[in-house]
């Protein structure tokens, strides 16, 4: 059983936690002259370029690996309280959804440590991959861009990135000079979870120095759903149309600065993230979490001899969360570590350009308490990698390779004696080959072939204890070998003005896919075998390597129905002209255990979605739906099938300009209505749904309104 601190959802509690949001609203209401953005004015400039950064160290206009990016107004209108829910619905991306407060992205059916979450292309450290109820310490309010790289071609960032990479990009370390002062403030409120949120960011500098500071605060109550749910939390109704114990309060901020030189820059940042949230698996259990991160980023342009530039990134993270039950502290999880990445771009070798680099990571994990299901451990890895591109008249070829030395050591636990003590060493190697072919100015083909090896994580090797999030007794296997996979994807894309369409097919075969597999046994609270129907007994699940196969399709497109073909639907926002676009999206994933022939658990069914997007002058509006099919392909281990559902949503935005003294600011007013029909729906990728007793349906109807000011 996990333990956590109770998070109050009482209105008076929320009111005391909103000074930032109130200050933002007061600022916007005081002495400001407003005017609608005139048709001749362009849309506000993006802080970051449109070029995909992730998996693209050479800064090419097009990347071979399948990628997607969210930034600017589309990110603002899409933002949810967790990283997983913000990205859920992108082609190929779903979410682990452990209620509204904890979810990680799932890419092509792969989750956990097979998905690498980065911050500004640097490593991050937390405990979110260890358990579904552990949140990712990331806040979209202070994020400028999120990039998703699908598939194992992302091996630049670690052999564990078999499923892909999610790169959360901010400007906490400015990488370009800031002349003068600029920034943004944002405030929003929502009805479904009684959310009140606000954020502010300011930057200033000159050609030699730049400073950055940001702060955010998000407070929510229990999430409204379209069905009555039981609740045993003290002070809450025993039956209500809300997810019991789903309130949360997150806050944090960062400071950073950069010194610019004639041939580069050197910058530092310090950030903190705090969150208190209910876990929803148990009615009186919540988590108090903190994460502090310190980062360094530097670039030296050499432009002489064999090297063109060298980039250095380093970070230290100190993560901790304590689980409480009824206010009493229980198990405390800590994870502290360092990451160093040195990347050098070499001079062109004829038509070949590329980078070579080294990456080192080290972390110490501990779970202190009687109910810890993983031991104290230390993980280390050192890797050499390279990425090369060969430009041709018809496109380009890419090649990447990575070799690692990794070690995982278990130190047991001072609280319990059931953990194995030992050390394992691994030497994984990975390689990827990609091609991009420009058939015509409008048509493009891409393909990627990769072979990856992943070293097992500490909990996969040494776990041994009860885990409430999975409702099971989890047991590791200290003899596990490398997880090996071979993957291929083939994609085609067409673009003509605002009209575009892209489709990608993928297939992956694993020789040793490491996952939790039921043993058929039951264990007591002490870990002893017990007969069936024993009260309090938990089914035993063991980490085992099996042969597995994943395959599927991802597709997206945009069709201009009305308006000028020279304007994109996003570009028309804030400009003259009127456009109407039909946006299309869909995906399909199938995954099976080739040893047993059964489906793998928690795989998303096929999904289809569409949005009508209209824009004219300062106005934009959208109306769309997402259809999720029934998922009846579940393993015969007690997993539950889920029904099909369709969720409708709408959005509205209005852009104007306000005058703050001599400063002209771009203002976005926006509203978003989710789950318009108040449909009761359950996620097929959530363990809360697929276990015997579903605890947390998807949120019901909710209206979110907000304002964002860029100055």
HELIX and SHEET records of a PDB file:
HELIX    1   1 UNK A   11  UNK A   15  1                                   5    
HELIX    2   2 UNK A   19  UNK A   29  1                                  11    
HELIX    3   3 UNK A   72  UNK A   78  1                                   7    
HELIX    4   4 UNK A   83  UNK A   87  1                                   5    
HELIX    5   5 UNK A  112  UNK A  114  5                                   3    
HELIX    6   6 UNK A  140  UNK A  142  5                                   3    
HELIX    7   7 UNK A  152  UNK A  157  5                                   6    
HELIX    8   8 UNK A  458  UNK A  462  1                                   5    
HELIX    9   9 UNK A  468  UNK A  470  5                                   3    
HELIX   10  10 UNK A  687  UNK A  690  1                                   4    
SHEET    1   A 8 UNK A  33  UNK A  36  0                                        
SHEET    2   A 8 UNK A 645  UNK A 660 -1                                        
SHEET    3   A 8 UNK A 619  UNK A 628 -1                                        
SHEET    4   A 8 UNK A 607  UNK A 617 -1                                        
SHEET    5   A 8 UNK A 575  UNK A 593 -1                                        
SHEET    6   A 8 UNK A 538  UNK A 562 -1                                        
SHEET    7   A 8 UNK A 472  UNK A 475  1                                        
SHEET    8   A 8 UNK A 464  UNK A 467 -1                                        
SHEET    1   B16 UNK A  33  UNK A  36  0                                        
SHEET    2   B16 UNK A 645  UNK A 660 -1                                        
SHEET    3   B16 UNK A 663  UNK A 674 -1                                        
SHEET    4   B16 UNK A 702  UNK A 710 -1                                        
SHEET    5   B16 UNK A 180  UNK A 190 -1                                        
SHEET    6   B16 UNK A 196  UNK A 205 -1                                        
SHEET    7   B16 UNK A 209  UNK A 220 -1                                        
SHEET    8   B16 UNK A 248  UNK A 261 -1                                        
SHEET    9   B16 UNK A 264  UNK A 278 -1                                        
SHEET   10   B16 UNK A 285  UNK A 304 -1                                        
SHEET   11   B16 UNK A 307  UNK A 325 -1                                        
SHEET   12   B16 UNK A 328  UNK A 349 -1                                        
SHEET   13   B16 UNK A 352  UNK A 368 -1                                        
SHEET   14   B16 UNK A 376  UNK A 392 -1                                        
SHEET   15   B16 UNK A 395  UNK A 412 -1                                        
SHEET   16   B16 UNK A 422  UNK A 426 -1                                        
SHEET    1   C10 UNK A  33  UNK A  36  0                                        
SHEET    2   C10 UNK A 645  UNK A 660 -1                                        
SHEET    3   C10 UNK A 619  UNK A 628 -1                                        
SHEET    4   C10 UNK A 607  UNK A 617 -1                                        
SHEET    5   C10 UNK A 575  UNK A 593 -1                                        
SHEET    6   C10 UNK A 538  UNK A 562 -1                                        
SHEET    7   C10 UNK A 499  UNK A 523 -1                                        
SHEET    8   C10 UNK A 483  UNK A 496 -1                                        
SHEET    9   C10 UNK A 443  UNK A 454 -1                                        
SHEET   10   C10 UNK A 429  UNK A 438 -1                                        
SHEET    1   D 5 UNK A  67  UNK A  71  0                                        
SHEET    2   D 5 UNK A 145  UNK A 150 -1                                        
SHEET    3   D 5 UNK A 164  UNK A 169 -1                                        
SHEET    4   D 5 UNK A 115  UNK A 119  1                                        
SHEET    5   D 5 UNK A 122  UNK A 123 -1                                        
SHEET    1   E 2 UNK A  93  UNK A  95  0                                        
SHEET    2   E 2 UNK A 105  UNK A 107 -1                                        
SHEET    1   F 2 UNK A 224  UNK A 230  0                                        
SHEET    2   F 2 UNK A 239  UNK A 242 -1                                        
END                                                                             
